[in-house]
Amino acid sequence: MPRASAAAAAQTALQVLDSATDLFASRGFAEVSLDDVAQASGVTRGAVYHHYRNKTGLFRAVADRLQTYVAEVVIEAAEEAGTDPTDQLKAGSHAFLDAITAAPVVRILLIDAPSVIGWQEWRRLDAENSAAHLREALREVGVSEELLDAMTAQLSGAMNEAALWTAQHENSPAAREQSHAALDRLLATVFRDNPAA
């Protein structure tokens, strides 16, 4: 494929992904058709099929991109917190809560993704992104290898539930503040019980 054609194809795929993200976030997976995505992208339905095979494939690509985005936000916040593992875990956890409750992320990743792409695929995406960084941060603060997987699963689950709870309150400042305060209490327990913290 000539370079210009490859660049145009990549641009088309990105346009489709951007439009699909907006539509899935505003309407939900069930209410969006590939015709809707094609029209919003300014491309043919065939172009959508060419790049993503079907609606589920397109949704999977959107979910994958958003999981990557959330992980990048977590990493950036942890790095900006300095070199202390405790500060990094706290900053990354709070950044996760804010990133996962932001539109379009919350509806796509926490509401639709488990049923659309399946629980196992959703867990795999999470494990490769944010959960992987959480696991490493927990190891750095001294969580034992014996408890590391369980602690990662439980803290990740708690943050996902907090995100859903916060989103149900239409991002009210009070709900967001309460979620962050509760997260601080959970993390304080982790730090208290692990000597390296």
MIVEX-505992 format. One line per field, with one value per residue: residue number from 1; residue in three letters; z, x, y of N, C-alpha, C in turn. Coordinates in steps of 0.02 Angstrom, whole numbers, plus 50000, padded with zeros to 5 digits. Last residue first. Example, Ala and Ser with C-alpha at 12.3 -4.5 7.8 and 13.67 -1.06 7.14 Angstrom:
residues 2
pos	(2,1)
code	(SER,ALA)
n.up	(50354,50390)
n.east	(50642,50660)
n.north	(49888,49716)
ca.up	(50357,50390)
ca.east	(50684,50615)
ca.north	(49947,49775)
c.up	(50394,50390)
c.east	(50645,50660)
c.north	(50002,49835)
//
This chain:
residues 197
pos	(197,196,195,194,193,192,191,190,189,188,187,186,185,184,183,182,181,180,179,178,177,176,175,174,173,172,171,170,169,168,167,166,165,164,163,162,161,160,159,158,157,156,155,154,153,152,151,150,149,148,147,146,145,144,143,142,141,140,139,138,137,136,135,134,133,132,131,130,129,128,127,126,125,124,123,122,121,120,119,118,117,116,115,114,113,112,111,110,109,108,107,106,105,104,103,102,101,100,99,98,97,96,95,94,93,92,91,90,89,88,87,86,85,84,83,82,81,80,79,78,77,76,75,74,73,72,71,70,69,68,67,66,65,64,63,62,61,60,59,58,57,56,55,54,53,52,51,50,49,48,47,46,45,44,43,42,41,40,39,38,37,36,35,34,33,32,31,30,29,28,27,26,25,24,23,22,21,20,19,18,17,16,15,14,13,12,11,10,9,8,7,6,5,4,3,2,1)
code	(ALA,ALA,PRO,ASN,ASP,ARG,PHE,VAL,THR,ALA,LEU,LEU,ARG,ASP,LEU,ALA,ALA,HIS,SER,GLN,GLU,ARG,ALA,ALA,PRO,SER,ASN,GLU,HIS,GLN,ALA,THR,TRP,LEU,ALA,ALA,GLU,ASN,MET,ALA,GLY,SER,LEU,GLN,ALA,THR,MET,ALA,ASP,LEU,LEU,GLU,GLU,SER,VAL,GLY,VAL,GLU,ARG,LEU,ALA,GLU,ARG,LEU,HIS,ALA,ALA,SER,ASN,GLU,ALA,ASP,LEU,ARG,ARG,TRP,GLU,GLN,TRP,GLY,ILE,VAL,SER,PRO,ALA,ASP,ILE,LEU,LEU,ILE,ARG,VAL,VAL,PRO,ALA,ALA,THR,ILE,ALA,ASP,LEU,PHE,ALA,HIS,SER,GLY,ALA,LYS,LEU,GLN,ASP,THR,PRO,ASP,THR,GLY,ALA,GLU,GLU,ALA,ALA,GLU,ILE,VAL,VAL,GLU,ALA,VAL,TYR,THR,GLN,LEU,ARG,ASP,ALA,VAL,ALA,ARG,PHE,LEU,GLY,THR,LYS,ASN,ARG,TYR,HIS,HIS,TYR,VAL,ALA,GLY,ARG,THR,VAL,GLY,SER,ALA,GLN,ALA,VAL,ASP,ASP,LEU,SER,VAL,GLU,ALA,PHE,GLY,ARG,SER,ALA,PHE,LEU,ASP,THR,ALA,SER,ASP,LEU,VAL,GLN,LEU,ALA,THR,GLN,ALA,ALA,ALA,ALA,ALA,SER,ALA,ARG,PRO,MET)
n.up	(52669,52713,52797,52793,52859,52825,52688,52691,52764,52676,52572,52633,52652,52520,52477,52548,52483,52354,52378,52423,52306,52224,52294,52285,52146,52045,51936,51951,52035,51964,51976,52105,52083,51990,52072,52171,52093,52061,52189,52224,52127,52165,52291,52253,52165,52248,52349,52276,52232,52359,52460,52432,52421,52525,52498,52487,52392,52277,52264,52229,52104,52033,52037,51965,51840,51811,51812,51694,51592,51596,51671,51583,51483,51560,51598,51471,51441,51543,51517,51356,51278,51338,51477,51510,51436,51496,51621,51616,51486,51446,51557,51588,51474,51411,51571,51714,51798,51771,51817,51956,51990,51946,52034,52152,52118,52100,52229,52304,52242,52265,52403,52421,52353,52309,52203,52131,52067,51933,51927,51952,51841,51737,51769,51753,51618,51562,51600,51522,51392,51392,51399,51277,51185,51220,51186,51046,51012,51051,50960,50843,50870,50877,50744,50638,50571,50569,50437,50361,50426,50392,50255,50240,50273,50233,50333,50432,50560,50567,50475,50544,50660,50606,50549,50662,50798,50968,51079,51143,51198,51227,51198,51232,51210,51079,51016,51047,50991,50857,50824,50846,50753,50633,50636,50632,50504,50428,50456,50399,50266,50242,50258,50153,50045,50055,50035,49955,50000)
n.east	(50289,50354,50259,50089,49981,49976,49947,49818,49753,49762,49679,49554,49559,49564,49438,49356,49392,49348,49211,49183,49208,49108,48994,49010,49005,48930,48924,48800,48799,48849,48986,49010,48985,49086,49198,49185,49205,49341,49397,49370,49443,49572,49577,49561,49667,49777,49761,49779,49913,49983,50001,50127,50210,50154,50176,50264,50256,50282,50164,50079,50133,50103,49962,49939,49984,49889,49770,49783,49827,49804,49688,49595,49594,49550,49422,49363,49372,49287,49162,49131,49102,48976,48984,49095,49063,48960,49017,49154,49187,49078,49051,49182,49236,49217,49189,49272,49302,49432,49501,49479,49535,49668,49711,49711,49812,49924,49939,49964,50079,50168,50177,50238,50361,50437,50468,50331,50213,50230,50211,50073,50022,50065,49997,49863,49861,49886,49769,49676,49722,49699,49560,49531,49575,49489,49365,49382,49398,49273,49191,49233,49192,49054,49027,49162,49289,49363,49395,49285,49175,49198,49187,49053,48991,49099,49115,49090,49065,48928,48906,48967,48888,48764,48795,48816,48719,48682,48621,48708,48810,48764,48762,48886,48982,48960,48990,49127,49182,49150,49232,49359,49356,49346,49467,49556,49530,49571,49708,49744,49716,49809,49927,49913,49915,50044,50121,50034,50043)
n.north	(50052,49941,49876,49888,49940,50075,50070,50014,50113,50219,50176,50195,50334,50380,50336,50424,50542,50517,50506,50636,50709,50656,50698,50839,50868,50744,50657,50594,50490,50388,50412,50363,50227,50198,50225,50131,50018,50039,50034,49902,49834,49872,49812,49676,49650,49681,49586,49468,49485,49498,49409,49354,49463,49599,49770,49878,49973,49897,49824,49928,49959,49842,49849,49966,49927,49828,49900,49980,49855,49722,49714,49771,49674,49563,49604,49604,49469,49418,49480,49552,49657,49692,49685,49768,49894,49974,50023,50050,50100,50186,50267,50321,50393,50510,50578,50511,50410,50379,50492,50490,50366,50384,50483,50409,50318,50402,50456,50337,50287,50396,50401,50275,50285,50436,50518,50613,50633,50614,50477,50470,50539,50454,50335,50378,50411,50285,50217,50287,50251,50114,50114,50177,50080,49975,50030,50042,49907,49858,49925,49862,49732,49754,49789,49731,49768,49886,49926,49882,49937,50071,50064,50030,50147,50286,50437,50529,50493,50490,50384,50277,50273,50240,50116,50042,50114,50121,50069,49984,50070,50242,50377,50436,50337,50299,50425,50446,50328,50344,50453,50396,50289,50360,50428,50319,50269,50380,50380,50258,50288,50388,50315,50225,50314,50365,50246,50109,49941)
ca.up	(52660,52665,52825,52753,52865,52896,52711,52654,52790,52741,52561,52611,52710,52566,52448,52563,52556,52365,52350,52468,52367,52205,52284,52350,52184,52093,51951,51897,52064,51975,51912,52091,52132,51972,52010,52189,52124,52008,52150,52265,52130,52099,52286,52298,52144,52185,52366,52310,52183,52306,52459,52449,52360,52514,52503,52533,52461,52298,52279,52293,52158,52043,52066,52035,51875,51811,51865,51761,51596,51555,51698,51646,51467,51527,51650,51510,51400,51538,51579,51402,51259,51265,51442,51535,51417,51436,51614,51676,51519,51401,51526,51636,51501,51397,51507,51664,51804,51755,51745,51916,52007,51917,51962,52145,52135,52045,52172,52320,52245,52197,52367,52453,52330,52366,52204,52158,52140,51957,51914,51997,51909,51739,51767,51817,51668,51552,51625,51595,51414,51384,51452,51340,51185,51226,51256,51087,50998,51083,51031,50850,50858,50937,50798,50660,50559,50634,50491,50339,50426,50463,50284,50220,50320,50217,50291,50363,50539,50610,50461,50477,50665,50646,50506,50622,50741,50914,51040,51113,51144,51248,51189,51241,51274,51131,51012,51065,51062,50895,50820,50882,50824,50652,50633,50690,50563,50427,50474,50471,50300,50237,50303,50222,50058,50060,50099,49954,50000)
ca.east	(50251,50391,50317,50147,49994,49986,50011,49873,49757,49794,49752,49576,49554,49619,49498,49354,49405,49420,49248,49174,49247,49178,49007,49008,49066,48921,48986,48811,48782,48777,48953,49019,48945,49016,49188,49182,49140,49291,49401,49344,49370,49547,49582,49514,49598,49767,49757,49716,49858,49985,49938,50072,50192,50189,50127,50279,50243,50331,50227,50069,50135,50173,49998,49919,50019,49961,49783,49783,49834,49860,49749,49610,49613,49615,49474,49366,49408,49357,49197,49136,49161,48986,48934,49091,49116,48947,48947,49126,49228,49106,48998,49142,49265,49169,49159,49264,49235,49382,49502,49456,49465,49625,49707,49665,49745,49899,49926,49908,50018,50152,50150,50174,50309,50412,50497,50398,50211,50231,50278,50121,50010,50087,50070,49887,49845,49934,49835,49671,49720,49767,49600,49515,49605,49562,49380,49368,49452,49333,49185,49242,49263,49090,49015,49093,49253,49346,49442,49354,49185,49196,49251,49105,48985,49048,49141,49095,49135,48963,48881,48990,48960,48772,48774,48874,48728,48724,48584,48648,48823,48773,48701,48824,48980,48952,48924,49076,49191,49120,49158,49338,49365,49293,49404,49555,49520,49501,49667,49754,49680,49738,49913,49918,49855,49987,50123,50075,50000)
ca.north	(50113,49983,49910,49868,49869,50056,50098,49981,50045,50225,50177,50128,50289,50395,50306,50352,50535,50527,50450,50579,50722,50650,50627,50806,50880,50798,50692,50643,50556,50389,50427,50434,50264,50190,50263,50202,50028,50035,50097,49957,49828,49889,49885,49708,49638,49717,49657,49480,49477,49549,49447,49310,49426,49536,49715,49824,49995,49947,49788,49893,50010,49861,49791,49961,49980,49811,49851,50009,49928,49745,49684,49805,49743,49562,49593,49666,49517,49396,49492,49495,49618,49692,49644,49699,49847,49933,50003,50019,50049,50136,50227,50283,50331,50457,50558,50563,50439,50328,50475,50547,50381,50333,50499,50466,50294,50361,50500,50381,50247,50375,50459,50290,50239,50397,50451,50605,50633,50684,50504,50437,50564,50524,50337,50351,50463,50340,50195,50289,50321,50140,50082,50211,50147,49967,50011,50101,49955,49832,49941,49934,49746,49732,49837,49734,49706,49857,49939,49868,49864,50051,50085,49982,50091,50236,50382,50552,50495,50537,50451,50297,50286,50301,50171,50058,50068,50147,50120,49956,50023,50172,50337,50474,50371,50249,50396,50495,50344,50289,50459,50456,50276,50313,50465,50363,50225,50357,50438,50269,50234,50403,50372,50200,50274,50410,50282,50169,50000)
c.up	(52716,52653,52777,52772,52826,52901,52782,52680,52756,52774,52627,52603,52692,52627,52493,52536,52576,52440,52362,52443,52415,52267,52267,52344,52252,52133,51998,51911,52015,52004,51920,52028,52119,52019,51987,52127,52145,52035,52093,52226,52170,52098,52218,52294,52188,52163,52303,52326,52215,52257,52400,52444,52372,52450,52484,52541,52511,52369,52307,52313,52226,52100,52081,52070,51949,51849,51868,51816,51669,51563,51660,51674,51531,51511,51619,51564,51436,51497,51574,51461,51304,51245,51367,51497,51445,51424,51556,51668,51577,51440,51484,51603,51542,51432,51456,51603,51754,51760,51727,51842,51965,51929,51926,52071,52128,52057,52113,52260,52258,52196,52297,52417,52359,52343,52262,52160,52172,52033,51940,51988,51959,51810,51774,51821,51736,51602,51618,51626,51490,51409,51451,51399,51250,51229,51268,51160,51039,51073,51069,50924,50866,50929,50862,50719,50578,50631,50555,50397,50408,50469,50358,50249,50304,50271,50275,50317,50470,50590,50503,50462,50598,50648,50542,50571,50704,50860,50982,51066,51107,51189,51219,51238,51284,51200,51067,51067,51086,50969,50861,50883,50867,50727,50657,50693,50626,50488,50477,50496,50375,50272,50302,50271,50129,50076,50108,50019,50000)
c.east	(50267,50354,50353,50207,50054,50008,50027,49940,49813,49802,49789,49652,49576,49618,49559,49415,49404,49437,49322,49212,49243,49223,49080,49023,49068,48986,48977,48871,48796,48753,48877,48982,48949,48971,49115,49169,49132,49221,49351,49344,49339,49471,49557,49517,49550,49694,49744,49707,49791,49927,49932,50003,50132,50166,50163,50226,50248,50319,50278,50130,50125,50179,50070,49957,50001,50001,49856,49799,49836,49873,49811,49677,49633,49639,49543,49420,49415,49399,49271,49180,49171,49045,48947,49040,49110,49000,48939,49054,49193,49141,49026,49089,49217,49186,49215,49228,49223,49311,49445,49452,49438,49552,49663,49657,49694,49828,49896,49890,49957,50087,50129,50140,50240,50355,50473,50420,50280,50232,50284,50191,50060,50079,50095,49963,49872,49924,49887,49738,49719,49771,49672,49552,49592,49596,49455,49386,49444,49392,49247,49239,49278,49165,49052,49087,49179,49304,49427,49404,49257,49209,49254,49173,49038,49047,49084,49126,49144,49036,48918,48969,48987,48846,48782,48857,48792,48730,48624,48613,48760,48779,48705,48761,48913,48946,48912,49006,49137,49126,49124,49262,49342,49297,49347,49490,49515,49486,49593,49712,49685,49696,49839,49902,49854,49923,50063,50069,50045)
c.north	(50160,50048,49956,49909,49844,49984,50077,50005,50007,50157,50183,50125,50218,50349,50320,50316,50461,50519,50457,50517,50663,50659,50615,50732,50844,50807,50751,50688,50612,50455,50430,50454,50339,50230,50258,50245,50101,50046,50096,50022,49884,49886,49909,49784,49677,49711,49699,49554,49493,49544,49494,49345,49381,49502,49650,49770,49939,49972,49838,49853,49977,49912,49809,49905,49980,49863,49830,49960,49951,49820,49709,49780,49780,49632,49593,49661,49583,49445,49475,49511,49557,49648,49640,49656,49776,49879,49955,49994,50014,50081,50171,50240,50290,50391,50556,50535,50495,50356,50427,50529,50439,50350,50448,50486,50350,50337,50460,50425,50291,50334,50439,50348,50252,50351,50407,50533,50625,50688,50576,50466,50535,50552,50408,50356,50441,50396,50250,50269,50325,50211,50108,50180,50183,50035,50005,50087,50019,49880,49917,49953,49820,49744,49818,49782,49707,49793,49900,49875,49847,49976,50065,50000,50038,50182,50334,50501,50524,50546,50504,50368,50311,50321,50238,50112,50087,50094,50149,50005,50002,50126,50267,50431,50406,50283,50344,50465,50393,50302,50405,50463,50335,50300,50421,50403,50267,50315,50419,50327,50241,50350,50390,50255,50247,50372,50328,50207,50062)
//
